Amino acid sequence: MTTMMFMGFKENLKDELIYNDMQTKELAAKTGISLNTLNHYLVQNGTSPSAENAVKIAHALGVSVEYLVTGTEPPKKILSALPLK
């Protein structure tokens, strides 16, 4: 039996920060979310972000909220239906 490792918001956020070569203080500046709040999302047993903050973080990192939460992207059909800002 093969099991998939499910990565959560914290792990995906860490990975995206590394991938984007971005420090949390840079993410704080881009999103307007306090450094303290972002650090709470990244610690063991940390808090989960509000939907509003998850959207801000995803936008700043160039990924979808779904990716940050689940580690997978939504189907392209869904992405193409989203309005552009």
HUKA-V589652 format. One record per backbone hydrogen bond with DSSP energy under -0.5 kcal/mol. NH is the residue of the N-H (numbers start at 0). CO is the residue of the C=O. If there is no record, write none. Layout:
nh->(NH,NH)
co->(CO,CO)
This chain:
nh->(5,6,11,12,13,14,15,16,17,18,19,20,21,25,26,27,28,29,30,31,37,38,39,40,41,41,42,45,46,53,54,55,56,57,58,59,60,61,61,62,67,68,69,70,70,71,77,78,79,80,80,81,81)
co->(3,4,7,8,9,10,11,12,13,14,15,17,16,22,22,23,24,25,26,27,33,34,35,36,37,38,38,42,39,49,50,51,52,53,54,55,56,57,58,57,63,64,65,65,66,65,74,74,75,76,77,77,78)
